[in-house]
Amino acid sequence: MRVVLSLCVAVLVALPAIALAVVGDVNQPDVCYLCHESVQDQQEAPHVHTAFAEGNCSNCHNPHASKHAALLAGEERDICLSCHAPIAEALTRSTSHSPVERGECTACHDPHASQNSGQLHLPLIEQCTECHAVIADWLKRPMVHEPVASGDCETCHDPHGSEFAALLPGQIVETCRSCHEADAAMNAAHGSPALAESDCTACHDPHSSDGPGLLRSIEHGPFASGNCTTCHGDMDGRTDFRVADIRTLCERCHMSTRQFADFPLHHNLDHPRSCVQCHNPHASNVEALLLKRSTDLCAGCHFAEPEREKPRAAYATHDVMDCGECHVPHGGVNENYLRTLSTDLCSDCHTEAHQVSHPVGPDVIDPRTEMAVNCLSCHQLHGADFAKYLPLDPTRDLCLQCHRR
């Protein structure tokens, strides 16, 4: 009996070696390309991923089964970072590019091969424009900053992560100084070396402009007249031009914003940076001296990572309208800063809505809130999943919120 048992154990121990001897090394590309012919064609591209070029498909894929899409051997992010250590370091920085933070490397890069450097799906500036649609507008202006014109976004931005805002490689003035030398001509143009060392983007648009010198086209009155002392006081010998109380300074001229002090909600007004969180005090390419067009400016805080669960575009509504057409930007009497909670908010544009369908108004009470039914009782202005800005299926689920019988 012992002899038989020993023989069985010996056979079991030898089986893996026997199997290996029979199967031998698998030529992964030859086997994989039997089905994945389209992938084989990518070997001819000018930029090929190292693992793919070497035929090591199993470096990233499990050939038998996986709980991940495309039979990946693990999470996309973990697989990429196992080789690309510098990107792992970028994730530790204070500012990470959203796709990197989400582990979506293939949002920008083709995992096998590409016609573009870095295995980008598209040429660099086109790849960036896929998310940053405003780039297309920048390129239409008469004066375009050279890195933008040449499509080299990486001159000023790190595509993965940075310790500085906007994924810059350094402070704003340091980034600009890497190309623009601080010489006598620059000091003369700015009036003093101290101004030449200030935030360049306070006056210049780093991407493009309608005017020379990349100066922003809409100028604040004191800036346009060259009268810096209106806001900054005596300039002689100063090296710090910051203003101590921004809101009080601005309201000396912009007196209409004082009324919002009596509103229950103050949008940014009580913040130390107050007005300049949304407005450029010197010049802008956008009306009201906004830092960006309102849809982009507002979305920078509202629906930003990690609050939102959908692409930012899913929250954009009424494409031809600015946020300020429905919302009061400085202060509000309701939590969403809407101009009114009555149906007047929508009926100014939607003049024929619900005239012969669902009743609305003060005589119709929403059983969920015990308040009058208005447009927002059924419609969700941002991030709705169904047509007409409806948050639920209108064929059943939406109606059952109130009509349960």
Secondary structure, DSSP 8 states (H G I E B T S, - for coil): -HHHHHHHHHHHHHHHHHHHHHH----HHHHHTTT-HHHHHGGGSSEE-HHHHTT-GGGTB-SS--SSGGGBSS-HHHHHHTT-HHHHHHTTSSEE-HHHHTT-GGGTB-SSEESSGGGBSS-HHHHHHTT-THHHHHTTSSEE-HHHHTT-GGGT--SSEESSGGG-SS-HHHHHHTTS---HHHHHHHSSHHHHTS-GGGTB-SSEESSGGGB-SEE-HHHHTT-THHHH---TT-S----S-HHHHHHTT-GGGGGGGGSSEESSTTSTTGGGGTB-SSEESSGGGBSS-HHHHHHTTTT-TTT-SS-GGGG--STTS-GGGTB-SSEESSTT-BS-SSTHHHHTT-TTTTSSSS--EEEEEETTTTEEE-GGGT--SSS-SBGGGBSS-TTTHHHHTT---
